[in-house]
Amino acid sequence: MSVAELRGRIREVPDFPRTGINFKDATPLMADPHAFRAAVDRLRDLVRGAEAGGAGRATHVVAPEARGFIFGAALAREISAGFVPARKPGKLPGETNFAEYELEYGLDQLHTHIDAFGPGDVVVICDDLIATGGTAAAVGDMVSTSGAAILAFVFVMELTFLDGRRALGRFDAPILSVIPLEA
């Protein structure tokens, strides 16, 4: 399935979650088994390309809630890696690492279990969408402070006009996306 066909499965919802935002809804893509499979295959191929670049084999996929879980878990299975959820505060039992990130209306946090990954691990950070890059950067901070290496950041969709790649520039890892989207 081509990128254009995948893009055609993305629904735009005007004024959601608030006025002026045109939400990119991937649920039609996920509901189509052929499109979902094609998107995950493309993510897998992006990771395999990063691995071939000499950075090592991915040991874990880390994905933020909630839509990132869907693609991240599927990707982890495809590349035979562990899956680590990055959750909102209070959602994980036990000791956690966390990173704060800015939202347009304040601060939020993401947490992972403290023993989820560490030195010697090679991590792929996966989400459904990169917009401003704040969420992915928070996950990148947690991975970096753990001593694990970041193999790549991979996204199903990229809102190219928001330049989220700038927020990830401090990490020495490729930033890869399947479906570039304009304003």
N, C-alpha and C positions, 0 to 999 in steps of 0.2 A: 504494500500500500504506500503510495507516494506521500510526501510531506503535504502537498496540496490537499490530498484526500483526507489526511489526518486533520489538517487545519479546518476543513469543512465540517468536521465533527465537533468543533469547539463552538459552543453557543455563547453569544454575547448577551448579557443581561444588563440593560441600562439602569442607572441609578440604584445599583445594589453594591454593597450594603448601605450606601447612602447616596444622596444626590450628587451627581457629577462623576461617579465611579462607573465605569463600564466593566462589569465583572466578566471574566473569562471562565466559563463553566465547562469543565472537562467531563462532566457526568455523561453526556451523550457519547463521547469517545469511549469511556469505560463500559458503557452499556452495550456497545457493539463489540462482540467477541473478536472479530477480525481486526478492528481498529485498535483495541486494547492490546492484543497480541503484537501487532505491528509496532505500537509505541514502546512496549517493553523490549521487543527485539532491538529496536533502534537504540534504546538506552544501553542494553547489553553490548551492542556493537561499539558504542562510544567508550564504554569502560574497557572493553578488550583493546581498543586502539590506544587508550592511555596506558594500559598494562604493557603493551608492545613497545611503548616509548621508553621502557626501562625503569619505571618507577616501582615495579614489583607487582605481585598478584594481590588483588583485593581480598582482605580477610573479613571485612565488615561493610555493611551498608547502613548508614545512619540517616534517618528521615524524620522531619518534624511533623507533628500532628497538624491536621488530620489527613488531608489528601495525600501528603507525602508518604504516609504509611502504606497506602494502596500501591503506589508505584514502587516504593522502596522495598517492600516485602517481596513483590513479584520479581524485582531486579535481583535481590539477594538470592532467591531461589535459582534464577537463571545462571548466576555466576558462581554458585556454590559457596556463598559467603554467609556469615551470620547477619542477622537483622537486629538493629538497635533503635528503639523508638526514642525520639527526643520529645518529651512531654511537658505540658504546662505544670506549674507548681502544684504540689499536693497529689499528683497522679501516680507517682512511683513509690513503692514501699522501700524502706532502707535508705542507706546513705547515697546521696547524689552529688554530681557536679552540676553547676548551672552557669548560664551566661545570660546577661540582660541584653535587650535590644530595644531600639526605639520604634514606636508606632507613631502614626500621625497624631494620636491623642494621648500619648504617654509612654510608659515603659512596660515591658513584659519580660518574662523569663522562659527559658527552656531548660529542662533537666534530663540527664541520663544517669543511669546507675554508675557509681564510681568505679566499679570493676568491669564495665562493659567492654572497654578497649584500653590499650595502653602502649607502652614502648614495644616495638616490634610488630605492632598491628598496622595494617594499611587500609585506610578507610575511604569509601566513596560516600559523599554527601549527596542525597537525592531528594528532590522535591518536585511537585507537580508544576510549579511556576516560580520564576525569578522575576520580581518587580524591582524594588529598590535594593534588594540584596541583604537587608538587615537580618532576616531570619536565618538565611544560609550562613552569614558571617558569624552569628551567635553560635551556630552548630560548629563552624570552623574553629572558633575560639575554644570550645570545649574539647574538640579533638586535639588541637595543638597543645593545650595545657596538659593533656593527659600523657603526652609523649608519643602518641601515635602519629603516623604520617598520613597526610591527605593525598590520595591518588588523584581525585578529580571531584569537581562539583558537576552534577548532571541534573538537567531539568527537562520536563516534557515540553513546557512552554516558556518562552522568554519575551517579556514586554520590552523590546529593544529600546523604545523611546524613553524609558525610565533609567537606563544605564546602570542597572544593578551590578554589572561587572565591576564597576568602580569600587563598590563596597568590599569586593572579594579580592581586589588587587594586591592586598598585603599578604595573601597566601600564595605559596609557590606551587600552584596546582592549576591545571587547565579548567576552564569554565565552558561547559558543553551543553547545548540544548538541541532538541529535536525540531520544535516548531517555533520559528521566530514570528512574533506578532507585532504589528505596527499599531499606532494609536487608533 
